[in-house]
Amino acid sequence: MLTNERVQMNMYRWLFAKLPEMKLITLDLDSTVVTRNGQQEGACRGYNPGRRGRASHHPLLAFIADYRLVANFWLRPGNVYSSNNVLQFLESTLAHLEGKTVGLLRADSGFFDDAFLSALEVKHIPYIVAAKLTYPLQRKIYQVSNWWALKRGIEIGEIEYQAIGWKKARRIVVIRQSTEDREAPGKNLSLFPDDPSVKCWRYGAFVTDLALPKVEVWRTYRGRADAENRIKELKADFGLDAFNMQKFWATEAALSFAMLAYNLMSMFRQTVMRTSVQHTLSTLHGMVLALGGAWKNGSGKNHLLLSVPRKKRAWFCGLWANASGPP
């Protein structure tokens, strides 16, 4: 086992062992593009929608949605295909979650891969994964006639679909949203650019083994959007797009400890702050971290003297009480 992976596994297992109540979880898998300046190892030109043509890394991340924690992080070169190493990443993540049960796995279209889906089915892990709108899938979607209107401008349907190379057909839930009423998410059916019956719609599709009604599949998957917020926070406050060493594995090691820092702050917010608002690190810095203080030794005891304004003292004492009691 690689040194980085061994250290990460022990680190995550140690952390998750502190949360015995965390037994059944929702696991979100995602990838992101991190633009790099320079010629560091693994920084290559690849898919980079934000800064086309620039070198980047293309890491994989796993999040425990219920607890807003990072469960795994793998750095990848910027020129790898989106599904590169996703099966190995799954195995690594499950090793980190030793003793936990994944009740639902949600993932973006980079994980829309037969080997990956088959592995989930063998492990009896329920899943909803965004589908890539390949031309064969677009043809199948184009044939859907029994669309069900959720509300004006949003319709949903479903199909059974077996992609080339798949061993079996799987359930695909399809959502389409009108571009006439709103700025709709999703993609156009590029295979039929001039067909008036489809060009005013944008489509999304999700493969699942759940038996839920199709609208519930879509709504359940939408909860995965919080993973995007976690990635934005990792970039803004924890250096995901800043830590960059010359050596590839050194960069991964540094970012792995950034993930640990994020997890510790996330647990602090949930167990100590206990607010409905999830404050960012920069906000917490001003609220509770950047305080003047001094150690004082008296009567054989050490005392920590903190410079807390009088108006905040009762609230601040409440944080200490939260830290010493169950959440």
C-alpha positions, 0 to 999 in steps of 0.5 A: 500500500502506498504511504499516502494511502496508508496514512490517510486510511489510519487518519480517517479511521481514527476520526470516524471511530470518534463518531460511534453514532455514525452507522448508516451514511449517505456517501457522495462522490465527486471530482473537481478541476484545480487549475495550476500555474507552473510545471508541477508533476501531474499538472497537465492540460485536460478538461478545464471549463473555467480556464481552458487550455491551462494545466490542472489536477483533477482530484476525486473526493468522497463526502459523508453527506449526513455529517458534512465530512470528507471521507477520501481524497485522491489527487489525479493528473489533469489529463485523465479521463473522468472515470479514471481510477473510480473503482479503486477510489471506491474500494479505498473509501470503503476501507476508510469507512470500516464498520459503517454502512453506506445506505445510499451512494450518489455520484456525478457522471464521471462515475457512470461506468459499468464496472463501477455500477456492477461493483456497487450492485455486488456490494449491495450499495444503493446508488443514484449516479448521473448519466452521461448523455451519450448519443445512444442514450440521447436516442433512447431519451428522444423516444420517450413519449410518456412525460409526466409534468411535475409543474410548468416547465419541468417534466420527468420520465424513465427508461430501461437502458443497456449501454454498449458493453453493459452486461444488463439493462438498468433503470434511467430516470430522465428529467427535462426542464424548459428553457422558455421559463427559466435558466434550466440546468442540464444539457440539450440533446445535441444529436437533434439540434434542429428538432423543435420538440426537444431544442427548447428543453435541457435534459438530465439523466440518472441511473439507479437501482432504487425502487423509489418513484422517479420524482423521488429519485430526482429529488434525492439526487439533488441533495448531492448539490451540497458536495459542490458547496463543500468543494467551494469551501475547500478551495476558498478556506482550506487551500485545495487550489493553493497547496501545490508542490513540485512532486505529485505525491507531496501535493497529495500528502499536503492536501490530505492534511487539508482534508483533515483540517476541514473535518476537524473544523466541521466537527467543531461547527457541529458539536461546539458551535451547534448553529443552524448556519454553517459558518465558513472558516474565515467567519469562525476565525473572527468569532472564536479562533483569533482571541488574545490570551495568556497562560497563568500559573498560580497555586500549582495550576495552569490558567488560560486567560482569554480576552473575550468582550463582556457581552460575549462571555456568556455565549463563549462559556456556552461553547465550552459547555457544548464541548464537554457535553454530547451534541 
